[in-house]
Each structure stands twice: as structure tokens, then as C-alpha cells.
């Protein structure tokens, strides 16, 4: 049996390439990321990604735009099952933030730690701004009125996500998912603005 990828025949080539790009990013990292490797992984000619995205930066930009949409969806999934009051919704968004980082650490690092995506791109800018404005809305709904309120919530959620995704918060390493969520809730509740 060959290790060569199966050739691509039909469907949404853009989606296939974005999926392959995320897998490549997760396996090889941003430093080794290349269009040729993505094409091989997707089972298409090496020219196919260039045709759709121009260069590696274009592909990473498209991946980041999609990533921000998925990042926001992860937060909204947690909000959908949380109590409807604004503080609970804000804490739920923090849990979704961490969920995304733990489930897709390479994509999380692309969104928040890489200069490779072109943040002047309209699609990426729109997706990133939607995620940010969602945070602002939740903070304001919970009673936050200042940029400091927004920063406190964002920094806390992001710090927890980054530390947990990197395995740096060692004391949580032995926690079950339920215990980890309880810890995140406890930390997030400390920074929820009070009207």
C-alpha cells in the first residue's frame, strides 16, 4: 500500500487545501510550512494551492480568516449551553476560547502568534474583527464600560488558553475536563466586570 495521497477528483478544492494546510501546520509548524507540502498532502499538483491562494502567505491568510470564524464558533457553542445571563455568557465564551486553543493549538498560534498571515486582507480583517467585537459586546453586556474591562477579560482568557495549550499550567495536567472547566470558570469569574 502506498503512502502517497489519493489524487483529488471532485468537490471544493479550496476547502480541501485549507484542511490540508491546517494539518500541515499542526504537523510541521509554521517554519516548515510550504505550498508544495500542502499540495502533496491534498493529493493535488503543486500548482493548485498557488492558483487559489497565490503563495504560502495567501494560504495562511485564508486559513487564519477561516480560523477566526471557527474560533468564534467555539465560543458561541459554549454560550449556547450556558445560562443566558451576561456574566455566564462571558465565562462561557472564555471556556470556548480555551476549547479552541486545546483542540487546535497550531491554528491558535497562527491566529495569535504569527506574522505570516496578512492582517490587511479584507476577509481576515473582517473575521478577526467579528471575534473581537463579540468579546466587546459580551463584556459590555456584563457591565464592563472601559477598555481595561475588555483587556482584563481578553488577557485572562487568552493567558489561560495559551498556558493550557502549551502544557505550561502543569498543576492542571492531572485534572479531568470537568475539573479543568471548573478552574477556568473560577478564574474567568474573577474578571467579569461588575456593573
N, C-alpha and C positions, 0 to 999 in steps of 0.2 A: 504494500500500500504506500502510495506516495505522500510526502509531507507537503507537496505543492498545493496552494489553494485552488479550490474549484473555480473555473472561469465564471465570470459574471455574465448572465444572459438576459435578464429582464428585471423590471421593477424600477425603483427610484435610486439611480446611481448616486445621486448626491447624498441620500441617507446612508447608503452602503459605505460610501467614502468617509462620512462623518463618524460612523460606527467604527470603521477600521482605524481612523485617526485617534479616537479615544483609546482603543485597545493598544495601539502603538505607543501612545503617550504613557499609558499605565505600565506597559512592559519595559519600554526602553528609555523613558524620560524625555524631557524637553531637549536636552543636549544632543541626543542621537536621533531626534525626530527628522524624518525626511519624506518627501513625496514618493520617492521610489519605494521605500519600505511600506508606506500606506497602500500604494498600488498593488504591491505583491500580496499583502495581507488581504486585500479586497478581491484579488484574482482578476485584476484588470491591467491593461497596458500602462506603462509608466507615464504615458502622456495624459491619461484620463484625469488624474487629480489636477494637473496644470490647466487642462481645458476648463474645468469647473471653477477652480479657485485661484488660478494664476501661479502662485508659488506657495511655499510652506507657510509663510506668514498669512496669506489669504485663507488657507485651510484652517490654521489655528484661530484666526479671527472668526470664521464661520462656526468653528467648534465652540469658541468662547460665547458667541451670541446664543447658540443653542443651549450651552451650559447654564447661562444665566436664566433662561426660561425654565430649565429643569430644576435649578436651584430654588427659584421662586415657587415652582410646583411642589417641591418637597416641603417647603414651609406651609403652603396652603393645605397640603394633605394633613399635616398635624393640626392646623387650625380647624379643619372641618370636623374633627372628632373631639375638640376641646370645648369647654363651656363657652358660651357666647359673650361673656363679659370681657371688656377690653384688656384688663390685666392678664387674664387667662389666655386670650388670643396672642398677646405679645410673648408670653412664656412659650406657648405652643410654636410660634414662629422660631424662637430660639432653639427649640428641640429639632425642628425641621432643618435649621441651619446646620446643626451638628450631624443630623442623619445624612445630609448630603455629603459633608466632609468625610464621614466614616465610610460611606458606600462608594464614593468616587474621589478618593484623595488626589489622584493625578489631575483630574479636571478641576477640583477645588484649587489646587496650586496654580493651574493655568489661569483661573479667574482672578486670583488674588495675589499671586506672587511672581508673575511673569511679565516681561515687557514685550514678548513676542507678538501677542495679538495687537492689531491696530485699533486703538480705542477711539480714533476719529471716524471709524466706519459707522455709517448710519444705523445698520442693523444691530451692531454690538452696542453702540451708544444707547439705542432705544431699549434693548434688553437689560442692560446694566442699570439704566435709569429707572426702569419699571421695578426692579428689585429694590433699589434704594428708596423710591417713593412709597413702596409698600411698607418698608420699615418706618419711614416718617409718619405715614398715616396711622400705623399701629401705636407708635409712641405718643402721638398727639391724642388719639382716642383714649389712651390710658391716662392722660392728664399731663403729658410732657409738653412743655412750651418752649424749650430752648434747644439750641444746638448741643449744649452739654448733655441734655437728656438723651438726645439721639446718639451722641457719641458714647455715652455710658452703656447703653443697651447694645449698640453695634460692637463696641470693643469687647464687651463681655461675651456675647455670642460668638464672635469671631475668635477670641482667645481660647475659649473652651473648644471650639471646633478644631482649631489649629493644633492645640496641645493634644487632644484626643486622637486626631488623625495621625499625628506624628508619633504616637505612643509615648509622649513625654510626661503625661499625667499618670505616673506609674501606680499611684495609690488606687486608681480606678481600674487598673488592669484586671483585677480579680472580680470586679463587680459583674453581676448579671445585667442584662439590658434594662430590667426594671429598676435595679439599684442605680445604674448609671443615669437613667432618666430622672429619678428622684433627686439625685445630686445636681443635675443640670437645672431642674426646676427650682431647687433651693437657691442656687446661685443666681439664676435669672430673676427670681422674685425679689432679690435684694436691690436690683437696679431698675425695677419697674417704677416709673415716675408716680408720684402721689399728687393728686390734684390739690 
